[in-house]
Structure formats: C-alpha cells, structure tokens
Amino acid sequence: MPRDNLNELTAFLAVAREKSFTRAAAKLGVSQSALSHALRSLEERLGVRLLTRTTRSVSPTEAGERLARTVGPRLDEIESELAALSALREKPAGTIRITAGEHSADTVLWPAIARLLPQYPDIRVEIVVDYGLTDIVAGRYDAGVRLGEQVARDMIPVRIGPDMRMAVVGSPAYFARRPKPRTPQDLTDHNCINLRLPTHGGLYAWEFEKAGRELKVRVDGQLIFNTAGLRMNAVLAGVGLAYLPEDQVTAHLADGRLLRLMADWCPPFPGYHLYYPSRRQATPAFTLLVDALRYRG
C-alpha cells in the first residue's frame, strides 16, 4: 500500500472516531488544513463521500461507517504489533490504557499499580473511570475491567479480584424514623439512593437472590448519583438506604455508623476481571501488569 494511502486512511479514522477535525488534528499532530486535504484526496480517489460536515459537527456517511468498521481494526492491529516490536528492549516500557469503574480502580487496579510502577519507571498507565460497558477496541484501550459475568466471550478474561457481595445499608438515624425493610419488596416504601447508569441512561435495579430465586427491585428516592463516593456520603448522612459493595461498608458496619439489611438476599458473585482482545499482541509492559493484577487467592 502506498504510504499516502495509509496516511489518508489514518487521517480518516481519526476524524471518524473523534467526530471533530480539531480534535483529530491535535491527536495526529498535524494541521487542520493538512487533515482536510488528506480527506478530500481519499474521497476523490474512492469516488464516494466518507464524511458529512456541518458547521458544528462531523459524522461518517454510510460508506464512511463501513470503511471505519472494516479498516479500523486492521490498522489498530498493525499499530499494536509495531508497538509490541518497539517494546522488545531491555526494560519494559510504554503506555497502557485501561477503562474501569471507580470501585475496581480504587480497590484492585491502584494497589497493584502502586506496587509495580516504582520498579519500572518506563511504564506509564492511564486509567479512565467509566461506569458504562465501554467498547475497548473502539475506544483504543489496551484492556478493561468488568465483573466476571459481564465479560464478552470474544475477550480474554483474567481474574483480578475475589468474589464480591453487595450490601443494603442505612444509618441508625434513618432507622430512627423508618422501620427496617425485611424483604427486597419492602424497599419500594423507602427513600433509596439510586445509581444512574451511563450506558442506557437508566437507573440501576438492585439485584437480589435467595434459594435460587432472583429479584430485581427498581427503587425510588430523593437522590440519584453516578459515583459510589456520593452514595456513601448520603447514606452516612442518614438521607436514605444504599446498595453498595460489601468491602466499602465493612468499616462503617463495625463502628456502628451503618446497619446492614437482608444479608441473606445478597450472595457472592464473580468479582472483577481484566479483559482484552484475543488478537492483542501483548507487550512486555502489558504482560507485567497482567501478572501483577492476577488474583491468586
């Protein structure tokens, strides 16, 4: 493939992914005029329009979406292979990008990275906290972190944490005003602190299971957050009930600041897994990180 063709394809993919000439030019380190020229050249050579441009936005046409879908992963694979080759030197080096939720980033990723990085100063790690089920290939991440049951079958999963349990908790001040719920159905009569899910824009339904019976309860309340920290602050303040990972509330249960409800309705489930594409060529730096994260309990 002539070098100009490759440069034009790279320019097109950057604009299609960023949906902005300004951001794509900054990412590639070229001028916007050079980027526009490359896109015009590619469209003229192919004889089809690849991008729809307005004064406020840029989006791929049907032909552009098809080109991005078919060519994008192949160029990403080539880039990954080249990165792997360049990383084959005495000291592991390079940047590793990971997307994860706030809880897994705090409790699993950070402790392992804090131990690893001082030994390997040429490795850089970028963690992007995201509650959505991010497409790590489209987002150009090296890996992601999800609960075991959420990892797609075409990904390689690596267990990085123990089984988890959720906990329904409230403060003594809250229960001084309200009776304690005995069953998940009773939660509909309480002021519950909700979690907003970015993937579909809806509220997370609290999940329960007992004796093989599964329940999802859609609760209601005065507060909706998209972070665990704010939900913790609210439940400690006695505003309402919260549904949080057990390890986040253990200390507060021990000192009496929180009370736990319906523990028999919250069984363990598979914990966090790192996952990455099966075709990914692992660099020495990535291999080191995976080994540092691997759960050995």
C-alpha positions as CSV (number, residue, x, y, z in Angstrom):
1,M,0.0,0.0,0.0
2,P,1.5,3.4,-1.0
3,R,2.4,5.5,2.1
4,D,0.0,8.3,1.1
5,N,-2.9,5.9,1.1
6,L,-2.1,4.7,4.6
7,N,-1.7,8.3,5.8
8,E,-5.1,9.2,4.3
9,L,-6.8,6.2,6.0
10,T,-5.2,7.1,9.3
11,A,-6.5,10.7,8.9
12,F,-10.0,9.5,8.1
13,L,-10.2,7.1,11.1
14,A,-9.0,9.8,13.4
15,V,-11.8,12.2,12.2
16,A,-14.4,9.5,12.2
17,R,-13.6,8.5,15.8
18,E,-13.2,12.0,17.2
19,K,-16.1,13.4,15.1
20,S,-14.0,16.6,15.0
21,F,-11.3,17.9,12.7
22,T,-9.9,20.0,15.6
23,R,-9.5,17.0,18.0
24,A,-8.3,14.7,15.2
25,A,-5.6,17.1,14.1
26,A,-4.4,17.6,17.7
27,K,-4.3,13.8,18.2
28,L,-2.3,13.2,15.0
29,G,-0.1,16.3,15.4
30,V,-1.0,17.8,12.1
31,S,-2.7,21.0,10.9
32,Q,-6.5,21.0,10.2
33,S,-5.8,22.1,6.6
34,A,-3.5,19.1,6.1
35,L,-6.1,16.8,7.5
36,S,-8.8,18.3,5.3
37,H,-6.6,17.9,2.3
38,A,-5.9,14.2,3.1
39,L,-9.7,13.5,3.5
40,R,-10.5,15.2,0.2
41,S,-7.8,13.2,-1.6
42,L,-9.1,10.0,-0.1
43,E,-12.8,10.8,-1.1
44,E,-11.7,11.7,-4.6
45,R,-9.7,8.6,-5.1
46,L,-12.5,6.3,-3.8
47,G,-15.2,8.3,-5.6
48,V,-17.5,8.4,-2.5
49,R,-18.2,10.8,0.3
50,L,-16.9,9.5,3.6
51,L,-17.9,12.3,6.0
52,T,-20.8,14.6,6.4
53,R,-19.6,18.1,7.6
54,T,-21.7,20.8,9.1
55,T,-20.6,24.0,10.9
56,R,-20.9,22.2,14.3
57,S,-20.3,18.5,13.7
58,V,-18.6,15.9,11.6
59,S,-20.0,12.4,11.2
60,P,-19.3,9.4,8.9
61,T,-21.6,8.6,6.0
62,E,-22.8,5.1,5.4
63,A,-19.7,4.5,3.2
64,G,-17.6,6.1,5.9
65,E,-19.0,3.9,8.6
66,R,-18.3,0.8,6.5
67,L,-14.7,1.8,5.9
68,A,-14.1,2.6,9.6
69,R,-15.7,-0.7,10.6
70,T,-13.6,-2.8,8.2
71,V,-10.3,-1.0,8.0
72,G,-10.1,0.4,11.6
73,P,-9.5,-2.8,13.4
74,R,-6.8,-3.9,10.9
75,L,-4.9,-0.7,11.3
76,D,-5.2,-0.9,15.1
77,E,-3.8,-4.4,14.9
78,I,-0.8,-3.2,12.8
79,E,-0.2,-0.4,15.3
80,S,-0.4,-2.9,18.2
81,E,2.1,-5.2,16.5
82,L,4.5,-2.3,15.8
83,A,4.2,-1.2,19.5
84,A,5.0,-4.7,20.6
85,L,8.1,-4.8,18.5
86,S,9.3,-1.5,19.7
87,A,8.8,-2.6,23.2
88,L,11.1,-5.6,22.9
89,R,14.0,-4.0,24.6
90,E,15.9,-4.4,27.9
91,K,13.4,-2.5,30.0
92,P,9.6,-2.9,29.6
93,A,8.1,0.5,28.5
94,G,5.1,2.1,27.0
95,T,1.7,3.4,27.9
96,I,-1.1,1.0,29.0
97,R,-4.7,2.4,28.8
98,I,-7.4,0.8,30.9
99,T,-11.0,1.6,31.4
100,A,-12.6,0.6,34.7
101,G,-15.3,1.5,37.2
102,E,-14.5,3.7,40.2
103,H,-14.7,0.8,42.7
104,S,-12.4,-1.6,40.8
105,A,-10.0,1.2,40.1
106,D,-9.7,2.1,43.8
107,T,-9.7,-1.4,45.3
108,V,-7.9,-3.6,42.7
109,L,-6.1,-1.6,40.0
110,W,-4.5,1.1,42.1
111,P,-2.9,-1.2,44.8
112,A,-1.3,-3.4,42.1
113,I,-0.1,-0.4,40.0
114,A,1.3,1.4,43.1
115,R,3.5,-1.7,43.7
116,L,4.5,-2.2,40.1
117,L,5.4,1.3,38.8
118,P,8.3,2.1,41.1
119,Q,10.2,-0.9,39.7
120,Y,9.5,0.0,36.1
121,P,9.9,3.8,35.6
122,D,9.4,3.5,31.8
123,I,5.9,2.1,32.1
124,R,3.0,4.6,32.1
125,V,-0.6,3.6,33.0
126,E,-3.7,5.6,32.1
127,I,-6.9,4.6,34.0
128,V,-10.2,6.1,32.7
129,V,-13.0,5.7,35.2
130,D,-16.2,4.9,33.3
131,Y,-19.4,3.2,34.5
132,G,-20.5,2.3,31.0
133,L,-19.8,-1.0,29.3
134,T,-17.1,0.6,27.1
135,D,-16.1,-1.0,23.8
136,I,-12.3,-1.2,24.5
137,V,-11.5,-1.8,20.8
138,A,-13.4,1.2,19.6
139,G,-12.1,3.3,22.5
140,R,-8.5,2.1,21.8
141,Y,-7.9,0.8,25.3
142,D,-5.5,-2.0,26.0
143,A,-7.8,-3.6,28.5
144,G,-10.9,-3.0,30.6
145,V,-12.2,-4.2,33.9
146,R,-15.7,-5.7,34.5
147,L,-17.4,-8.2,36.7
148,G,-16.8,-11.8,35.6
149,E,-20.3,-12.3,34.3
150,Q,-20.1,-9.1,32.1
151,V,-17.0,-10.1,30.1
152,A,-17.8,-10.8,26.4
153,R,-17.0,-14.2,25.1
154,D,-14.6,-12.9,22.4
155,M,-12.3,-11.4,25.1
156,I,-9.6,-13.0,27.2
157,P,-10.5,-12.7,30.9
158,V,-8.1,-12.6,33.7
159,R,-9.5,-12.8,37.3
160,I,-8.0,-9.9,39.3
161,G,-10.2,-10.0,42.4
162,P,-12.1,-12.2,44.9
163,D,-15.8,-12.9,44.8
164,M,-17.9,-9.9,45.8
165,R,-21.1,-9.3,47.7
166,M,-23.4,-6.3,47.8
167,A,-24.9,-4.9,50.9
168,V,-28.1,-2.9,51.6
169,V,-27.2,-0.4,54.3
170,G,-28.7,2.5,56.3
171,S,-27.7,4.7,59.2
172,P,-29.2,4.4,62.7
173,A,-30.5,8.0,62.2
174,Y,-32.5,6.8,59.2
175,F,-34.0,3.8,61.1
176,A,-35.0,6.0,64.0
177,R,-37.5,7.5,61.6
178,R,-38.4,4.4,59.4
179,P,-38.9,0.7,60.1
180,K,-36.3,-1.7,58.7
181,P,-37.3,-3.4,55.5
182,R,-37.4,-7.2,55.9
183,T,-37.6,-8.2,52.2
184,P,-36.5,-6.7,48.9
185,Q,-40.1,-5.8,48.1
186,D,-40.2,-3.6,51.2
187,L,-37.6,-1.3,49.7
188,T,-40.3,0.3,47.5
189,D,-41.6,2.1,50.6
190,H,-38.2,3.6,51.5
191,N,-36.1,6.5,50.4
192,C,-33.4,4.8,48.4
193,I,-30.2,6.3,46.9
194,N,-30.1,5.5,43.2
195,L,-27.3,4.9,40.8
196,R,-27.5,6.3,37.2
197,L,-26.1,4.0,34.5
198,P,-24.5,5.9,31.7
199,T,-24.8,3.0,29.1
200,H,-28.6,3.3,28.8
201,G,-29.3,6.4,30.9
202,G,-31.5,4.4,33.3
203,L,-31.4,3.7,37.0
204,Y,-29.7,0.6,38.3
205,A,-32.1,-2.0,39.6
206,W,-31.0,-3.5,42.9
207,E,-30.3,-7.2,42.5
208,F,-31.1,-10.0,45.0
209,E,-31.1,-13.8,45.1
210,K,-32.2,-16.3,47.7
211,A,-32.8,-20.1,47.5
212,G,-32.5,-19.9,43.7
213,R,-35.0,-17.0,43.4
214,E,-33.7,-13.9,41.7
215,L,-35.2,-10.4,42.1
216,K,-34.5,-7.0,40.6
217,V,-36.1,-4.2,42.5
218,R,-36.4,-0.7,41.0
219,V,-36.2,1.6,44.0
220,D,-37.1,5.3,44.3
221,G,-35.8,8.1,46.4
222,Q,-34.8,11.8,46.6
223,L,-31.2,11.3,45.4
224,I,-29.6,9.9,42.2
225,F,-25.8,9.8,41.8
226,N,-23.3,8.2,39.3
227,T,-20.5,7.7,41.8
228,A,-20.1,5.4,44.8
229,G,-18.5,8.1,46.9
230,L,-21.5,10.4,46.9
231,R,-23.8,7.5,47.6
232,M,-21.7,6.7,50.6
233,N,-21.8,10.2,51.9
234,A,-25.6,10.3,51.5
235,V,-26.2,7.0,53.4
236,L,-23.9,8.1,56.2
237,A,-25.8,11.3,56.5
238,G,-29.0,9.3,57.1
239,V,-30.7,10.5,53.9
240,G,-31.7,7.0,52.8
241,L,-30.7,3.4,52.0
242,A,-27.9,2.5,49.7
243,Y,-26.8,-0.6,47.8
244,L,-23.0,-0.8,47.9
245,P,-20.2,-3.3,47.6
246,E,-19.7,-5.1,50.9
247,D,-16.0,-4.1,51.2
248,Q,-16.9,-0.4,51.1
249,V,-19.1,-0.6,54.1
250,T,-17.3,-3.1,56.3
251,A,-15.6,-0.5,58.5
252,H,-18.8,1.5,58.9
253,L,-20.7,-1.6,59.9
254,A,-18.0,-2.4,62.5
255,D,-18.2,1.0,64.2
256,G,-22.0,1.2,64.1
257,R,-22.3,4.1,61.7
258,L,-24.2,1.8,59.3
259,L,-26.6,-1.1,59.7
260,R,-26.9,-3.9,57.2
261,L,-30.2,-5.4,56.0
262,M,-31.2,-8.6,54.2
263,A,-27.7,-10.1,54.0
264,D,-29.3,-13.5,53.2
265,W,-30.6,-11.9,50.0
266,C,-27.0,-10.9,48.8
267,P,-25.0,-14.0,47.9
268,P,-21.4,-13.8,46.5
269,F,-20.9,-13.4,42.8
270,P,-17.8,-13.5,40.5
271,G,-15.5,-10.5,41.1
272,Y,-13.5,-8.2,38.8
273,H,-11.8,-9.5,35.7
274,L,-9.3,-7.7,33.4
275,Y,-10.2,-8.4,29.8
276,Y,-8.6,-7.7,26.5
277,P,-9.0,-8.7,22.8
278,S,-7.9,-12.2,21.9
279,R,-5.9,-11.0,19.0
280,R,-3.9,-8.5,21.0
281,Q,-0.1,-8.9,20.9
282,A,1.0,-8.4,24.5
283,T,3.9,-6.1,25.1
284,P,6.3,-6.9,27.9
285,A,4.8,-4.0,29.9
286,F,1.3,-5.3,29.5
287,T,2.4,-8.8,30.4
288,L,3.9,-7.5,33.6
289,L,0.8,-5.6,34.5
290,V,-1.5,-8.6,33.9
291,D,0.8,-10.7,36.1
292,A,0.7,-8.0,38.9
293,L,-3.1,-7.9,38.8
294,R,-3.8,-11.7,38.6
295,Y,-5.8,-12.9,41.5
296,R,-4.1,-15.7,43.4
297,G,-6.4,-16.2,46.3
